[in-house]
């Protein structure tokens, strides 16, 4: 599936567009990203953590350093 079709399908359903890409430029399935992330956490000895939690941590760090988050959204 090409990127244009992928994004068009998401927009048509009113879904948010959150995309991570393979090296070949094709979008990864959300479950693949989640599985890899959980495997990395386990290997690193980190308790269960949602990928979304990292986004909030990043935003909090930006704000605590006087930066705005608007340009990253």
C-alpha positions, 0 to 999 in steps of 0.5 A: 500500500502506498503512503498516499493511499494509507493516509487517504484511508485514515483521513477518510475514516477520521482517524489520526495519522500516526505513522512509523516507516520501514527503511524501505519507506513503507509504513509499519503496522501499529502492532509491529511497532508495539511488539518491538517496543515491548521487546526492547523494554524487556531487554533493557529491564524496564517495566511496562511502559506505553509508547505514548508515555514517552511523548508526555515525558518529552513534552514535560521536559520541553516545558520545564526547559522553557520550550513550547510543544506546538512545533512538535505536534 
